[in-house]
Amino acid sequence: MRVLDRIRSNSTGRLALKVGVGIVGGLVVAVGIVLIPFPGPGWAIVILGLAILAVEFAWAKGLLAFTKRHVQNWTHWVGRQTLGVRALIGLVGMIFISFVVWASVLLSFDLNLFTWSLDFVGWR
């Protein structure tokens, strides 16, 4: 962090660093938020954006610590559950993601994947 300390050593550098980190971190968080409903790393991108913001902003550092603590608690809780409960959690997650993909394709392309799939395999 010696480079950041050198940048922070004068008022212009401090302001430029704060603005730059705010813009880059904010953009990364915004992209992550847009990607949350879609399958993929939406939440991971939001957390990455928070990590960028935490370089300069105390509120982001606190929010990142809060998020990390709750993700770890959830992960440990799931790890302590029986195989059946973990399978149920996975199934619910898969159904939710499938619904999000179905709704996204329907709203974006006016294509119902369910009926299209039935037509494709000849079951309709």
For each residue, the residues with C-beta under 8 A, 3 or more apart:
1: 4 5
2: 5 6
3: 6 7
4: 1 7 8 17 55
5: 1 2 8 9
6: 2 3 9 13
7: 3 4 13 14 16 17
8: 4 5 13 14 17
9: 5 6 13
10: 13 14
11: 14 15
12: 15 16
13: 6 7 8 9 10 16 17
14: 7 8 10 11 17 18
15: 11 12 18 19
16: 7 12 13 19 20
17: 4 7 8 13 14 20 21 56
18: 14 15 21 22 56 57
19: 15 16 22 23
20: 16 17 23 24
21: 17 18 24 25 52 53 55 56 57
22: 18 19 25 26 53 56 57
23: 19 20 26 27
24: 20 21 27 28 52
25: 21 22 28 29 49 50 52 53 55 57 60
26: 22 23 29 30 49 53
27: 23 24 30 31 49
28: 24 25 31 32 45 46 48 49 52
29: 25 26 32 33 45 46 49 50 53
30: 26 27 33 34 49
31: 27 28 34 35 45 49
32: 28 29 35 36 41 42 43 44 45 46 47 48 49
33: 29 30 36 42 46
34: 30 31 42
35: 31 32 38 40 41 42 45
36: 32 33 42 43 46
37: 42 100 104
38: 35 42 100 101 104
39: 97 100 101
40: 35
41: 32 35 44 45
42: 32 33 34 35 36 37 38 45 46
43: 32 36 46 47
44: 32 41 47 48
45: 28 29 31 32 35 41 42 48 49
46: 28 29 32 33 36 42 43 49 50
47: 32 43 44 50 51 64 67
48: 28 32 44 45 51 52
49: 25 26 27 28 29 30 31 32 45 46 52 53
50: 25 29 46 47 53 54 60 63 64 67
51: 47 48 54 55 64
52: 21 24 25 28 48 49 55
53: 21 22 25 26 29 49 50 56 57 60 64
54: 50 51 57 60 61 64
55: 4 21 25 51 52
56: 17 18 21 22 53 60
57: 18 21 22 25 53 54 60 61
58: 61 62
59: 62 63
60: 25 50 53 54 56 57 63 64
61: 54 57 58 64 65
62: 58 59 65 66
63: 50 59 60 66 67
64: 47 50 51 53 54 60 61 67 68
65: 61 62 68 69
66: 62 63 69 70
67: 47 50 63 64 70 71
68: 64 65 71 72
69: 65 66 72 73
70: 66 67 73 74
71: 67 68 74 75
72: 68 69 75 76
73: 69 70 76 77
74: 70 71 77 78
75: 71 72 78 79
76: 72 73 79 80
77: 73 74 80 81
78: 74 75 81 86 89
79: 75 76
80: 76 77
81: 77 78 85 86 89
82: 85 86
83: 86 87
84: 87 88
85: 81 82 88 89
86: 78 81 82 83 89 90
87: 83 84 90 91
88: 84 85 91 92
89: 78 81 85 86 92 93
90: 86 87 93 94
91: 87 88 94 95
92: 88 89 95 96
93: 89 90 96 97
94: 90 91 97 98
95: 91 92 98 99
96: 92 93 99 100
97: 39 93 94 100 101
98: 94 95 101 102
99: 95 96 102 103
100: 37 38 39 96 97 103 104
101: 38 39 97 98 104 105 113
102: 98 99 105 106 112 113 114
103: 99 100 106 107
104: 37 38 100 101 107 108
105: 101 102 108 109 111 113
106: 102 103 109 110 111 112 113
107: 103 104 110
108: 104 105
109: 105 106
110: 106 107
111: 105 106 116
112: 102 106 115 116
113: 101 102 105 106 116 117
114: 102 117 118
115: 112 118 119 124
116: 111 112 113 119 120
117: 113 114 120 121
118: 114 115 121 123 124
119: 115 116 122 124
120: 116 117
121: 117 118
122: 119
123: 118
124: 115 118 119
